[in-house]
């Protein structure tokens, strides 16, 4: 069987339990135990800012649609 005959969905699947353990181990080795909470805080702050910006744009679009409907 050739490597070109591999189903593309298999290449894009989510990691299973054992693979997650390896990912966590590598993160701990690279960043250390003290940097992980700081890293998580930064990721959380970035997600929060993204959601706030997304909601702001959504509100602006809805407000613009309401203005167009008014005679």
C-alpha positions as CSV (number, residue, x, y, z in Angstrom):
1,X,0.0,0.0,0.0
2,X,1.3,3.4,-1.0
3,X,1.5,6.3,1.4
4,X,-0.5,8.3,-1.2
5,X,-3.5,6.1,-0.7
6,X,-4.0,7.2,3.0
7,X,-7.4,8.7,3.7
8,X,-7.0,12.5,4.2
9,X,-9.5,12.4,7.1
10,X,-7.1,10.3,9.1
11,X,-4.4,13.0,8.9
12,X,-6.7,15.7,10.3
13,X,-8.3,13.8,13.2
14,X,-8.1,15.0,16.8
15,X,-5.5,13.5,19.1
16,X,-6.5,10.6,21.3
17,X,-5.8,10.2,25.0
18,X,-2.2,9.0,24.7
19,X,-1.3,11.8,22.2
20,X,-2.8,14.4,24.6
21,X,-0.5,13.1,27.3
22,X,2.5,13.6,25.1
23,X,1.4,17.1,24.2
24,X,1.0,18.0,27.8
25,X,4.4,16.6,28.7
26,X,6.1,18.6,25.9
27,X,4.3,21.8,27.1
28,X,5.5,21.2,30.6
29,X,9.1,20.6,29.5
30,X,9.2,23.7,27.2
31,X,7.4,26.2,29.5
32,X,8.0,24.8,33.0
33,X,5.4,24.5,35.7
34,X,5.6,28.2,36.7
35,X,4.9,29.6,33.2
36,X,1.9,27.4,32.4
37,X,-0.7,29.5,34.5
38,X,0.7,32.6,32.9
39,X,0.4,31.1,29.5
40,X,-3.2,30.0,30.2
41,X,-4.1,33.5,31.5
42,X,-2.8,35.0,28.3
43,X,-4.7,32.6,26.1
44,X,-7.9,33.2,28.2
45,X,-7.4,37.0,27.8
46,X,-7.0,36.7,24.1
47,X,-10.1,34.6,23.7
48,X,-12.1,37.0,25.8
49,X,-10.9,40.0,23.7
50,X,-11.7,38.1,20.5
51,X,-15.3,37.4,21.7
52,X,-15.8,41.0,22.8
53,X,-14.7,42.2,19.4
54,X,-16.9,39.7,17.6
55,X,-19.9,40.8,19.7
56,X,-19.1,44.4,19.0
57,X,-19.1,43.9,15.3
58,X,-22.3,41.8,15.5
59,X,-24.0,44.6,17.4
60,X,-22.8,47.3,14.9
61,X,-24.2,45.2,12.0
62,X,-27.5,44.7,13.7
63,X,-27.8,48.4,14.5
64,X,-27.0,49.2,10.9
65,X,-29.7,46.8,9.7
66,X,-32.2,48.4,12.0
67,X,-31.4,51.9,10.7
68,X,-32.0,50.7,7.1
69,X,-35.5,49.4,8.0
70,X,-36.6,52.7,9.5
71,X,-38.5,54.9,7.1
